[in-house]
Amino acid sequence: MRRLTVPGHVPPPLERPLQLGDPPDHPDAIAVNSRHLSRAGRPWFPVMGEFHYGRYPAAEWREELLKVRAGGVGVVAAYVFWNLHEERRGVFDWSGDRDLRRFVTTCAELGLDVVVRIGPWGHGESRNGGFPDWVLAADCVPRTDDPRYLALVRPLFEQIGGRLAGLTRADGGPVVAVQIENELYDQPEHLRTLKRLARAAGIDAPLWTATGWGHARLPADELIPLFGGYPEAAWDTAHDGWPRQSRAHYFFGPGRDDDSIGADLRTTEAAGSDESHLARYPFATCELGGGMYTSYHRRPVVTAADIAALALVKLGSGSVWQGYYMYHGASQKIGELSTLQESHATGYPNDCPVINYDFQAPLGEYGQFRDSYRHLRLQHLWLATDGPDLATMTLTMPPGAPADTADRETLRWCVRSDGRSGFLFVNNHQPVETLPTHDGVQFAVELDGRELVVPSEPVTVPSGAYFAWPLARPVGRSLLLTATAQPVCVIDAEEPVHVFTQTAGIPVELVFDAATVTAIEGPATGDGDGDSATATRAPEPAPGTGAANPATATRDEGPATACREGDRLVVTGLRPGLGCLVRVSDASGGRASVLVLDAAGALTATRGRLWNADRLVLSDGPAVIDGGSLTCYGEADEVRIFPAPESATETATETATETATETDGVFAVLPLPAPSPEPMPQVKVELVAPAGPARQPVVDAASGRASAPTDADFDQAAVYRITIPEEAFAKEATDSGAEDEVLLRLDWIGDVGRAYLGGRLVADQFWHGPVWEIGLRRFREPLREHGGLELRLLPLREDAPVYVSPQARPAAYPGGSVLELRSVSLVRLPRAVLPAGSPLGRVHDW
């Protein structure tokens, strides 16, 4: 038995130490104390995702921001890269993909808040960290209070202020925070100066932030320090192993800092390890790794579990602001004067791709949905409901918790609680180093004078599992003491429905405070037949007791039981699925329900306001709700909706009509149009020239790291002509003018690949294992003109001083190098829409 006692008294936060927040009379006032943020007088738990507007086509922003929102992200962060907007001194460009105002306005139209990261230095793997070349050539000391440098910054801030005019909170706009600089750890007064300059330029927000890693010294109470943590580090050396600091992010604990972020650019060691000063600030993040980029010398593969387990550990450890970098991948721009990526040529220790900034993010470089999108969305659905409560809760670590990050044997767990209720967190996953299965696991948590034992009988926690279980949480007006299932969301209805998901294959049990429950009805057995059984109702309270006294309950059929055990009512034998609905009646006559999904089903869940009601949507392809319409991506032929739309219910038995539908458990099943039966055309692949000798490794003298091939090196590349048939694209655009994305998928193995269109570089990849995907929708017109792409591929030498993840490494290097183009194919990403109004009305096949 693993035991922990939660303190009965949680000290209140410091209420007004920070010079931040909206005026108190603002109708949606944002405030911040030492523990959490609040909004409109209620605790607020932001979920933030980085999306670089200047690295993505403006014509596609709205569609991509809808995907971001559907993933449970409510705040969008974006760098304002100086070199994208003022490549030549005094010549600003805010047009097209660089239109900051249009991007922020689009976010506002979709109900998304915005954080602008205004620099002036930003990093983001941008050339000179975002500085135009002319700034470095100027007679000044950048990133200091040198008046000559500030004179260069002031026009930039004035331009940004002009673009944001009318979009600040004071004017009802979406800009909730401004980040000053990035990774500046030793000049607090300069940060204060930049804040003053920004405000003078009309840039303002209730929250001001700066990155806090590397034990950064910030001006006290002026800026909230934001932290990060990545499952891998492309800025590390090419050593054959896992970056040391990444390991720490898979252990629960109060520590916030990661001094490895930016360490490759830091000129001095991080100053100490004391974090006591951080008690004045809430634990907020802006760079939880949504993936990782590839540098030439280090090319990791990051999995969905790596990303989601790290995010859950931060939640357990006390985060009150989940910020992901990147949440949406992108493509680096090529400037008028140079390429704009970080490189050895500009004095950086890492060579990055010229264009590719996919970052293995939940949403890819071309808007592809990744598996990590679904896993993070499941956490975000939960935070949308319980985040405000979680924000007020503090961390309690158990006795015997791992003492250092070398411990791979001790089960990692903790509790986050406000002294009355809370959540138990478990993590048994980390990248690279597999953690063992733990048998006989049972937790005993002393909380608010009561011992909560979960589960009732010991269980096995498998390797790779990570989850959160509730402790003393309300279900309607009943009290759910423990559950071996993770909360997903609460569907707002006359009788609220609390949705949970099974975790790690562990049998689901629900334990209620018997004094708060008068009856348990159901559940359906989860076999999809929609049947339910009713447990016997509890007798009336004994005279003088003032509370219900449930007797042992039994099901009419199936394995589930509801049994009285002392002062607790224990529901076991549940079969998670589409029909696993438990109805709970409380002592006041109210009712609520618990719906328990299986793990696979929960990963398909989206929640939103649809057809005039709060609904849960299960779709094999990602679903996006927009203005009452439902868009489903992929090739699924049906979608499941709960609660069932009234029109679906009314026509469920009208089998003769075209609009008839069926049910699956408690969900209505609505048909989607079948994708076009016409197969995608095949591309024509012609080898124009074979590869020459493999390039000799080149090591950068300054960093000691391998350098990427230069333009001249591609003269020795294998050259292919890829012809793209016009019929690969949809013949007609959708009602909104958008077209399906078409991906060119290149399964290859080698070193570096580049794709050219009419002689212009349009895509590249440092090979690292996954199939290379190039979105063609944005290139349709030039593809029509030129007929196809030119592909240039370089072989990878066996002795190349680069790191590739073990699962992706080539099995052989014939002749000392390897290059193979295994297959080339086209894949369309179709969409189907159930429109606003009648869910069983006309359906568009996009």
C-alpha positions in Angstrom: 0.0 0.0 0.0 1.4 3.4 -1.0 0.4 6.0 1.5 0.2 9.8 1.6 -1.3 12.4 3.9 -2.6 15.6 2.4 -2.2 18.6 4.7 -5.6 19.7 6.0 -4.9 23.4 5.5 -3.6 24.9 2.3 -2.1 28.3 3.0 -3.9 31.0 0.9 -2.0 32.5 -2.0 -0.4 36.0 -1.9 -3.2 38.0 -3.4 -1.6 41.2 -4.7 2.2 41.0 -4.9 2.3 41.3 -8.7 1.9 44.5 -10.7 -0.3 42.8 -13.3 -3.9 42.2 -14.2 -6.9 44.1 -15.6 -8.6 47.0 -13.8 -11.0 45.4 -11.3 -14.0 46.9 -13.0 -13.3 45.1 -16.3 -16.2 42.8 -17.0 -13.9 39.9 -17.7 -11.1 41.0 -15.4 -7.9 38.9 -15.5 -6.0 38.8 -12.2 -3.1 36.8 -10.9 -1.9 35.8 -7.4 1.0 33.7 -6.3 -0.8 30.4 -7.1 -3.0 30.9 -10.1 -4.8 33.2 -12.5 -8.4 34.2 -12.4 -10.9 35.6 -14.8 -14.2 37.2 -14.1 -13.7 36.4 -10.5 -13.2 32.6 -11.1 -9.9 30.6 -11.2 -8.7 30.4 -14.8 -6.5 27.6 -16.2 -5.2 28.7 -19.7 -4.2 26.1 -22.3 -1.9 27.8 -24.8 -0.5 26.6 -28.1 2.2 28.2 -30.2 1.3 28.9 -33.9 3.6 31.1 -36.0 1.4 33.1 -38.3 4.3 34.4 -40.3 5.4 30.8 -41.2 1.9 29.6 -42.4 -0.3 30.7 -45.4 -2.7 33.3 -44.3 -5.4 31.8 -46.5 -5.4 28.7 -44.2 -5.2 30.5 -40.8 -8.9 30.2 -40.0 -9.1 26.5 -40.7 -6.0 25.8 -38.7 -7.1 27.9 -35.8 -10.4 26.0 -35.7 -8.3 22.8 -35.4 -6.3 24.4 -32.6 -9.5 25.3 -30.8 -11.0 21.9 -31.3 -7.9 20.4 -29.6 -8.9 22.2 -26.4 -6.4 25.1 -26.8 -8.0 28.5 -25.9 -4.9 30.7 -26.1 -2.7 31.1 -29.1 0.9 32.3 -28.8 3.0 33.7 -31.6 6.4 35.2 -32.1 6.6 38.5 -33.9 9.9 37.8 -35.8 11.6 41.1 -36.4 13.5 39.8 -39.5 10.2 38.8 -41.1 8.8 42.3 -40.9 11.9 44.6 -41.3 14.4 42.7 -43.3 15.7 46.0 -44.7 16.0 48.8 -42.2 13.0 51.1 -42.2 11.0 48.9 -44.7 8.3 47.1 -42.8 6.1 44.4 -44.3 2.9 43.4 -42.6 1.2 42.0 -45.7 0.0 38.5 -46.6 1.3 35.8 -44.3 3.0 38.6 -42.2 -0.3 40.3 -41.4 -0.2 40.2 -37.6 -3.4 42.2 -37.3 -5.4 39.8 -39.5 -4.1 36.9 -37.5 -5.1 38.4 -34.2 -8.4 39.4 -35.5 -9.1 35.9 -36.8 -8.2 34.5 -33.4 -10.7 37.0 -31.8 -13.5 36.0 -34.2 -13.0 32.3 -33.1 -13.0 33.2 -29.4 -9.3 32.5 -29.0 -7.1 34.6 -26.7 -3.7 35.7 -27.9 -0.2 36.0 -26.4 2.2 38.1 -28.6 5.9 37.3 -28.1 7.3 40.6 -29.3 11.0 40.0 -28.7 12.9 42.0 -30.0 15.0 38.8 -29.8 12.9 35.7 -30.1 14.9 32.7 -31.1 12.4 30.1 -32.5 15.2 28.7 -34.6 15.1 31.9 -36.6 18.2 33.5 -38.2 19.9 35.7 -35.6 17.1 34.8 -33.1 14.9 37.0 -35.3 17.2 40.0 -35.5 17.6 41.3 -39.0 21.2 41.2 -40.2 21.4 45.0 -40.1 20.7 45.1 -36.4 23.8 43.0 -35.8 25.8 45.2 -38.2 24.7 48.4 -36.3 27.0 50.2 -33.9 25.3 49.1 -30.7 25.2 46.4 -28.1 22.0 44.3 -28.7 19.8 43.1 -25.9 21.0 45.8 -23.5 19.9 49.3 -22.5 22.4 50.7 -24.9 20.5 53.8 -26.2 21.7 53.1 -29.8 20.0 49.6 -29.6 16.9 51.0 -28.0 16.6 53.5 -30.8 16.4 50.5 -33.2 13.8 48.7 -31.1 11.5 51.6 -30.7 10.2 51.8 -34.3 9.6 48.0 -34.2 7.5 48.3 -31.1 5.6 51.3 -32.6 4.8 49.2 -35.6 3.6 46.3 -33.5 1.5 48.7 -31.4 -0.1 50.1 -34.5 -1.0 46.6 -35.8 -2.6 45.8 -32.5 -4.5 49.0 -32.1 -8.0 48.3 -31.0 -7.1 44.6 -30.2 -5.9 45.1 -26.7 -8.0 44.2 -23.6 -8.7 47.8 -23.0 -10.5 47.9 -26.3 -12.2 44.5 -25.9 -9.6 42.7 -27.9 -8.1 39.2 -27.4 -4.5 40.0 -26.4 -4.2 38.7 -22.9 -0.4 38.7 -22.5 2.8 40.0 -24.0 6.1 38.2 -23.7 9.2 40.4 -23.6 12.4 39.1 -25.1 13.3 35.4 -24.7 15.9 33.5 -22.8 17.5 36.7 -21.4 18.6 35.5 -18.0 20.9 38.2 -16.6 19.5 41.7 -17.4 16.3 42.4 -15.3 16.6 46.1 -15.9 16.7 45.7 -19.6 13.5 43.7 -19.4 11.9 46.4 -17.4 13.0 49.0 -20.1 11.5 46.9 -22.9 8.2 46.6 -21.1 8.2 50.4 -20.7 9.0 50.9 -24.4 6.3 48.5 -25.4 3.6 50.2 -23.3 4.6 53.6 -24.7 4.1 52.1 -28.2 0.5 51.1 -27.4 1.3 47.4 -26.7 -0.5 46.4 -23.5 -2.1 43.5 -21.8 -3.1 42.4 -18.3 -0.3 39.8 -18.2 3.4 40.4 -19.0 5.7 37.4 -19.1 9.3 36.4 -19.8 11.0 33.1 -20.0 12.3 32.0 -16.6 14.5 29.1 -17.4 18.3 29.1 -16.8 17.4 30.7 -13.4 16.7 34.0 -15.2 16.8 37.1 -13.1 13.6 39.1 -13.9 12.4 42.5 -12.5 10.5 41.6 -9.4 6.7 41.5 -9.7 6.8 43.0 -13.2 6.8 39.8 -15.4 5.5 36.3 -14.8 8.4 33.8 -15.3 7.3 31.1 -17.8 9.0 27.7 -17.9 9.3 24.8 -20.3 10.3 21.2 -20.7 11.0 19.0 -23.7 11.0 15.2 -24.2 14.1 15.6 -26.4 16.6 18.3 -27.2 17.8 18.9 -30.8 20.2 21.5 -29.4 22.1 18.8 -27.4 25.2 17.1 -28.8 25.0 14.1 -31.0 25.8 11.7 -28.1 24.0 8.3 -28.5 21.6 8.6 -25.6 18.7 10.6 -24.1 19.4 14.3 -23.0 20.0 14.3 -19.3 17.7 17.2 -18.4 14.8 15.7 -20.4 14.6 12.8 -17.9 13.6 15.2 -15.1 10.4 16.1 -16.8 8.9 12.7 -16.2 9.2 12.9 -12.4 6.7 14.7 -10.2 8.0 17.4 -8.0 8.0 21.2 -7.2 10.9 22.1 -9.5 10.1 24.4 -12.4 13.4 25.3 -14.1 15.1 23.5 -16.9 18.5 25.1 -17.4 19.2 23.1 -20.5 16.8 25.1 -22.6 18.9 27.8 -24.3 22.0 26.4 -22.7 23.7 26.1 -26.1 23.5 29.9 -26.4 24.2 30.8 -22.8 27.6 32.3 -22.2 27.7 31.5 -18.4 26.5 28.7 -16.2 23.0 29.0 -14.7 23.1 30.9 -11.4 22.4 28.3 -8.7 19.4 26.1 -8.1 17.4 28.0 -5.5 13.8 28.5 -6.7 12.4 30.0 -3.5 11.8 33.4 -5.2 9.3 31.6 -7.5 6.8 31.2 -4.7 5.6 34.7 -5.6 4.5 33.6 -9.0 2.1 30.9 -10.3 3.7 27.9 -12.0 3.2 28.7 -15.7 4.7 27.3 -18.8 5.1 28.5 -22.4 7.3 25.7 -23.9 6.1 22.3 -22.9 7.4 20.3 -25.9 4.6 19.6 -28.3 7.3 17.7 -30.2 10.9 18.6 -31.2 12.6 20.0 -34.3 15.4 18.3 -36.1 18.9 19.8 -36.2 21.3 18.4 -38.6 23.4 16.7 -35.9 20.5 15.5 -33.7 17.3 14.1 -35.2 15.1 12.6 -32.5 11.7 10.9 -32.9 9.2 12.1 -30.3 6.0 10.0 -29.7 2.6 11.0 -28.6 3.1 9.2 -25.2 6.3 11.2 -24.7 4.4 14.4 -25.2 1.3 13.6 -23.2 3.0 12.0 -20.3 5.3 15.1 -19.9 2.2 17.3 -20.0 0.4 15.2 -17.3 3.5 15.3 -15.1 3.5 19.1 -15.2 -0.2 19.1 -14.3 0.5 16.9 -11.3 3.5 19.0 -10.3 1.5 22.2 -10.0 1.2 23.8 -13.5 -1.6 26.3 -13.7 -0.9 27.4 -17.3 -0.1 24.7 -20.0 1.7 26.3 -22.9 3.0 24.1 -25.8 5.8 24.8 -28.2 5.1 24.0 -30.9 1.4 23.1 -31.0 1.2 23.7 -34.8 4.1 23.1 -37.1 5.1 25.6 -39.8 7.5 26.4 -42.6 10.4 28.8 -42.4 10.2 31.7 -44.8 13.0 32.5 -47.3 13.7 36.2 -47.1 14.6 38.6 -49.9 18.2 38.8 -48.7 18.8 35.3 -47.2 17.3 32.2 -45.8 15.9 32.8 -42.3 16.8 29.6 -40.4 19.2 29.2 -37.5 22.5 27.9 -38.8 26.2 27.6 -38.3 26.7 30.2 -41.0 25.1 32.8 -38.6 27.1 31.7 -35.6 24.6 29.3 -34.0 25.6 25.9 -32.7 22.9 24.1 -34.6 22.2 23.8 -38.3 18.4 23.7 -38.9 16.5 22.9 -42.1 16.0 25.9 -44.4 12.2 25.5 -44.5 11.0 22.6 -42.4 9.7 23.6 -39.0 7.2 20.8 -38.5 8.4 20.2 -35.0 6.6 16.8 -34.9 3.8 18.9 -33.4 0.2 17.8 -32.7 -0.7 19.7 -35.9 1.9 19.3 -38.5 3.6 21.6 -41.0 0.7 21.3 -43.4 -2.0 20.9 -40.7 -1.8 17.2 -40.4 -3.4 15.7 -37.3 -0.9 13.8 -35.2 -1.6 11.1 -32.6 -0.3 13.6 -29.9 -3.2 15.9 -30.9 -5.7 13.3 -29.6 -3.8 12.5 -26.4 -3.4 16.1 -25.5 -7.0 16.9 -26.4 -8.1 14.3 -23.8 -6.3 16.3 -21.1 -7.6 19.6 -22.4 -11.2 18.4 -22.3 -10.6 17.6 -18.6 -9.0 21.0 -17.9 -11.9 22.8 -19.5 -14.1 21.4 -16.7 -11.8 20.8 -13.7 -9.0 23.3 -14.6 -10.4 26.1 -12.4 -10.5 23.7 -9.4 -7.1 22.2 -10.2 -5.6 25.7 -10.4 -6.2 26.3 -6.7 -4.7 22.9 -5.7 -1.2 22.4 -4.4 1.2 19.5 -4.7 1.8 16.8 -2.1 4.6 14.3 -2.7 4.5 10.9 -1.1 7.1 9.5 1.2 9.7 7.5 -0.7 9.3 9.4 -3.9 12.3 9.0 -6.2 15.3 10.9 -4.9 16.9 11.5 -8.3 16.2 11.1 -12.0 18.3 7.9 -12.2 15.5 6.0 -10.3 13.6 3.7 -12.8 12.2 1.4 -10.2 10.0 3.5 -7.9 6.5 4.2 -9.1 6.0 7.9 -9.7 2.9 9.4 -8.2 1.6 12.4 -6.3 -1.6 14.2 -5.2 -2.7 17.7 -6.0 -5.3 18.9 -3.6 -7.0 21.9 -2.0 -7.3 20.0 1.3 -10.9 18.8 0.6 -10.7 17.2 -2.8 -8.0 16.5 -5.4 -6.5 14.3 -8.0 -4.1 11.4 -7.8 -1.5 11.4 -10.6 0.5 8.5 -11.8 3.3 8.4 -14.5 5.0 5.2 -15.5 6.3 6.4 -18.9 9.4 8.0 -20.1 11.1 8.0 -23.5 14.1 5.8 -24.4 14.4 4.1 -21.0 11.4 1.7 -20.6 10.0 1.7 -17.0 8.9 -1.6 -15.4 5.3 -2.8 -14.8 4.2 -2.5 -11.2 2.0 -5.2 -9.7 -0.1 -5.0 -6.5 -0.6 -1.2 -6.7 -2.9 0.4 -4.2 -3.0 3.9 -2.8 -4.2 5.2 0.5 -4.6 9.0 0.7 -5.5 10.7 3.9 -7.7 13.6 2.8 -9.9 15.9 4.9 -10.0 13.4 7.8 -10.9 10.4 5.7 -8.7 7.6 4.3 -9.4 7.1 0.6 -8.1 3.7 -0.6 -8.0 3.3 -4.4 -8.5 0.8 -5.9 -10.3 -1.3 -3.4 -8.1 -4.2 -4.5 -4.6 -4.0 -5.8 -4.1 -3.7 -9.5 -1.2 -3.7 -12.1 0.1 -0.5 -13.5 1.6 -1.4 -16.8 4.8 0.1 -18.3 3.9 3.2 -20.3 0.8 4.1 -18.3 0.1 7.7 -17.2 -3.2 9.0 -15.8 -5.0 11.1 -13.2 -7.8 9.8 -10.9 -10.3 11.9 -8.9 -10.4 12.1 -5.1 -13.5 13.4 -3.3 -15.0 15.1 -6.4 -18.6 16.0 -6.9 -20.9 14.2 -9.3 -24.0 16.4 -9.3 -24.7 16.7 -5.6 -23.2 13.3 -4.8 -19.7 12.8 -3.7 -17.5 10.5 -5.7 -14.8 9.5 -3.3 -12.5 7.7 -5.7 -12.6 6.3 -9.2 -10.1 4.2 -11.2 -10.9 6.3 -14.3 -9.7 9.6 -15.5 -12.1 12.6 -15.9 -12.8 13.7 -19.4 -15.5 16.4 -19.2 -18.9 17.3 -17.8 -21.7 17.6 -20.4 -24.0 20.5 -19.3 -27.6 19.3 -19.3 -30.6 19.3 -17.0 -29.0 16.2 -15.5 -25.2 16.7 -15.9 -23.2 13.9 -17.3 -19.7 13.3 -16.0 -17.6 11.6 -18.6 -14.6 9.4 -17.6 -12.3 7.1 -19.5 -10.7 3.9 -18.5 -7.0 4.1 -17.9 -4.2 1.6 -18.6 -6.6 -1.3 -18.8 -7.3 -1.1 -15.1 -10.8 -2.3 -14.1 -13.1 0.7 -13.4 -14.7 1.1 -10.0 -16.6 4.1 -8.7 -16.8 4.7 -4.9 -19.4 7.1 -3.7 -20.0 8.6 -0.2 -23.1 6.5 0.6 -24.6 9.4 2.6 -24.9 11.4 -0.6 -26.5 8.8 -2.8 -30.1 7.4 -2.7 -30.0 5.3 -5.8 -27.7 3.9 -8.5 -29.3 3.1 -11.9 -27.6 1.3 -14.7 -25.1 1.0 -16.2 -25.5 -0.3 -19.7 -22.9 -3.0 -20.2 -21.0 -1.2 -22.9 -21.8 -3.8 -25.6 -23.5 -1.2 -27.8 -27.0 -2.5 -27.5 -28.2 0.5 -25.5 -29.7 -1.6 -22.7 -29.4 -0.7 -19.1 -30.2 -2.4 -15.9 -31.4 -0.7 -12.7 -29.9 -1.3 -9.3 -32.3 -1.6 -6.4 -33.1 1.7 -4.8 -31.9 2.4 -1.3 -34.4 2.4 1.5 -35.5 5.6 3.1 -33.2 7.0 5.8 -33.7 5.5 9.2 -35.6 7.8 11.5 -33.4 10.5 13.0 -30.4 9.8 10.8 -31.0 12.6 8.3 -29.2 10.8 5.5 -29.9 8.1 3.0 -28.6 4.6 3.9 -28.2 2.7 0.7 -28.5 -1.1 0.9 -26.5 -3.5 -1.2 -27.6 -3.0 -4.8 -27.6 -5.6 -7.5 -28.0 -5.4 -11.3 -30.8 -7.2 -13.1 -28.3 -8.4 -15.6 -24.7 -8.2 -16.5 -21.6 -8.2 -14.3 -21.8 -4.7 -12.8 -22.7 -4.4 -9.1 -23.3 -1.5 -6.6 -22.5 -2.7 -3.1 -22.6 -1.0 0.3 -19.3 -1.2 2.1 -19.6 0.7 5.4 -20.1 4.4 4.6 -19.3 3.9 0.9 -21.2 2.7 -2.1 -18.9 0.8 -4.5 -19.8 0.3 -8.2 -17.7 -2.4 -9.8 -17.8 -4.7 -12.8 -18.3 -1.9 -15.3 -17.7 -2.5 -18.9 -16.5 0.9 -20.3 -17.9 1.8 -23.7 -20.6 3.7 -25.5 -23.4 2.4 -23.2 -21.7 2.5 -19.8 -23.9 5.1 -18.2 -24.5 5.1 -14.4 -27.3 7.3 -13.1 -26.9 8.6 -9.6 -29.7 10.1 -7.5 -28.7 12.2 -4.5 -30.3 12.9 -1.2 -31.9 16.2 -2.4 -33.7 14.5 -5.2 -31.3 15.6 -7.9 -29.7 13.4 -10.5 -26.5 13.2 -12.4 -24.8 10.5 -14.6 -21.4 9.0 -15.1 -20.5 7.9 -18.6 -17.4 5.7 -18.7 -15.7 5.4 -22.1 -13.1 2.9 -23.0 -9.6 4.4 -23.7 -9.8 4.1 -27.5 -13.2 5.7 -27.6 -12.1 8.6 -25.4 -9.3 9.5 -27.7 -11.8 10.2 -30.4 -13.8 12.6 -28.3 -14.5 16.3 -29.0 -16.9 18.5 -27.0 -18.7 21.6 -28.0 -21.9 23.5 -28.6 -23.6 21.7 -31.4 -27.2 22.0 -32.6 -28.2 24.2 -29.6 -26.8 21.8 -27.0 -23.6 20.9 -25.3 -22.6 17.6 -26.9 -19.9 14.9 -26.9 -18.8 13.8 -30.4 -16.9 10.6 -31.1 -15.3 10.5 -34.5 -12.6 8.2 -35.8 -11.3 11.2 -37.8 -10.7 14.5 -35.9 -13.8 16.6 -35.5 -14.1 20.4 -35.5 -17.2 22.3 -34.3 -17.7 25.7 -35.9 -20.9 27.8 -35.5 -23.1 24.8 -35.0 -21.7 22.8 -37.9 -19.5 19.7 -37.5 -16.6 19.0 -39.8 -15.0 15.5 -39.6 -11.6 14.9 -41.2 -10.6 11.6 -42.7 -12.5 8.7 -44.2 -14.9 7.7 -41.4 -18.5 7.0 -42.6 -20.3 7.8 -39.4 -20.0 9.9 -36.2 -21.5 9.3 -32.7 -23.2 12.1 -30.8 -24.3 12.3 -27.2 -26.8 13.5 -26.2 -28.6 12.4 -29.4 -30.0 15.4 -31.4 -33.7 15.6 -31.1 -34.2 15.1 -34.8 -32.1 11.9 -34.7 -34.2 10.6 -31.8 -37.4 11.4 -33.6 -36.4 9.6 -36.7 -34.6 6.7 -35.2 -37.5 4.3 -35.8 -38.4 5.7 -39.2 -36.3 3.2 -41.1 -38.0 4.0 -44.4 -36.7 7.5 -44.5 -33.2 8.5 -45.7 -32.6 10.5 -42.5 -33.2 7.5 -40.2 -30.3 6.9 -37.8 -29.4 4.3 -35.2 -28.0 4.3 -31.7 -24.9 2.8 -30.3 -25.2 2.6 -26.5 -26.4 6.0 -25.5 -24.9 7.7 -28.6 -26.8 8.5 -31.8 -25.0 7.3 -34.9 -25.1 9.9 -37.7 -23.9 8.9 -41.2 -21.3 10.8 -43.0 -20.9 10.9 -46.8 -18.6 8.2 -48.1 -15.3 9.6 -49.6 -15.0 9.7 -53.3 -14.7 6.1 -54.6 -12.1 7.3 -57.2 -8.6 6.4 -56.0 -6.0 9.0 -55.9 -3.9 9.0 -59.1 -0.4 7.7 -59.1 2.5 10.0 -59.4 5.1 9.5 -62.0 8.6 9.2 -60.6 11.6 9.5 -63.0 15.3 9.2 -61.9 17.0 12.1 -63.7 20.4 11.6 -62.2 21.8 9.2 -59.6 23.6 10.4 -56.5 27.3 11.0 -56.6 29.7 10.0 -53.8 28.4 10.5 -50.3 29.4 13.8 -48.8 32.3 13.8 -46.4 31.2 14.9 -42.9 31.8 18.5 -42.1 32.2 19.6 -38.5 31.6 23.2 -37.4 34.8 24.4 -35.7 32.9 26.7 -33.2 30.4 24.2 -32.0 32.0 20.9 -32.7 28.8 19.7 -34.3 28.1 18.3 -37.8 27.2 20.9 -40.4 24.3 20.5 -42.9 25.0 20.2 -46.6 25.3 23.5 -48.5 23.6 24.4 -51.8 26.7 23.2 -53.7 26.5 19.8 -52.1 23.2 19.1 -53.8 24.9 19.1 -57.1 25.9 15.5 -56.1 22.3 14.6 -55.0 20.1 12.0 -56.6 17.6 13.9 -58.7 14.0 12.8 -59.3 11.2 14.3 -61.4 7.9 13.9 -59.5 4.9 14.5 -61.8 1.7 15.5 -60.0 -1.5 14.8 -62.1 -4.0 17.7 -62.1 -6.8 15.3 -61.1 -5.1 14.8 -57.7 -6.9 18.0 -56.7 -10.6 18.4 -56.1 -12.3 19.6 -59.2 -14.4 22.1 -57.2 -13.7 24.1 -54.1 -16.0 23.8 -51.1 -18.7 26.3 -50.2 -16.1 28.3 -48.3 -13.6 28.3 -51.1 -11.3 25.9 -49.3 -9.9 22.7 -50.9 -8.9 19.4 -49.4 -5.2 19.1 -48.6 -3.3 16.7 -50.7 -0.1 15.2 -49.2 2.8 14.0 -51.3 4.3 11.2 -49.1 7.9 10.2 -49.6 9.1 7.1 -47.9 12.8 7.3 -48.1 16.0 6.8 -46.2 19.1 9.0 -46.5 20.6 12.3 -45.2 18.9 15.4 -46.4 16.2 15.9 -49.0 15.0 19.0 -50.9 12.0 19.6 -53.1 12.0 22.4 -55.7 9.2 23.8 -57.8 10.2 25.8 -60.8 13.7 26.0 -59.4 12.4 27.4 -56.1 13.1 25.5 -52.9 9.7 24.8 -51.3 10.3 22.0 -48.8 13.2 20.1 -47.1 13.8 17.4 -44.5 16.7 16.1 -42.4 15.8 12.4 -42.7 15.0 11.0 -39.2 12.7 8.1 -39.9 9.1 9.2 -40.4 7.7 9.5 -43.9 8.3 12.9 -45.4 5.0 14.7 -46.2 4.7 17.7 -48.4 1.3 19.5 -48.5 0.5 20.4 -52.1 -2.7 22.5 -51.7 -0.7 25.8 -51.3 1.4 25.0 -54.4 -1.5 24.0 -56.7 -1.1 26.9 -59.2 2.7 26.6 -59.7 2.3 22.8 -59.9 -0.2 23.3 -62.7 2.3 25.5 -64.4 5.4 23.3 -63.9 3.7 19.8 -63.8 5.6 18.6 -60.8 8.4 18.8 -58.4 12.1 18.2 -58.6 13.4 16.1 -55.7 17.0 16.0 -54.6 18.2 13.4 -52.1 21.6 13.0 -50.5 22.9 9.7 -49.0 23.7 9.2 -45.3 27.2 8.0 -44.5 27.6 5.4 -41.8 30.2 7.5 -40.1 28.2 10.7 -40.1 28.4 12.3 -36.7 24.6 12.6 -36.3 22.2 11.2 -33.9 19.2 9.3 -35.2 16.7 7.7 -32.8 17.4 3.9 -32.4 14.1 2.8 -33.7 14.7 4.7 -37.0 18.4 3.9 -37.7 19.2 2.2 -41.0 19.8 -1.5 -40.8 22.6 -1.4 -43.3 24.9 1.0 -45.1 25.9 -0.8 -48.3 29.3 0.6 -49.4 29.4 2.8 -46.4 26.3 4.9 -47.1 22.6 4.6 -47.6 20.1 6.2 -49.9 16.8 4.7 -51.0 13.5 6.2 -52.2 11.1 3.4 -51.2 7.8 4.8 -52.4 6.1 8.0 -53.5 2.3 8.4 -53.2 -0.5 11.0 -52.9 -3.0 11.0 -50.1 -6.0 13.3 -49.9 -7.3 14.5 -46.5 -11.0 14.6 -47.0 -13.6 16.4 -44.9 -17.3 15.9 -44.4 -19.7 18.4 -42.9 -22.9 18.1 -40.9 -24.2 21.6 -41.3 -25.8 23.9 -38.7 -29.6 23.6 -38.4 -30.7 20.0 -38.9 -28.0 17.4 -38.1 -29.8 15.1 -40.5 -30.1 17.5 -43.3 -27.9 18.0 -46.3 -24.4 16.8 -45.9 -21.5 18.2 -47.8 -18.8 16.0 -49.1 -15.6 18.1 -49.1 
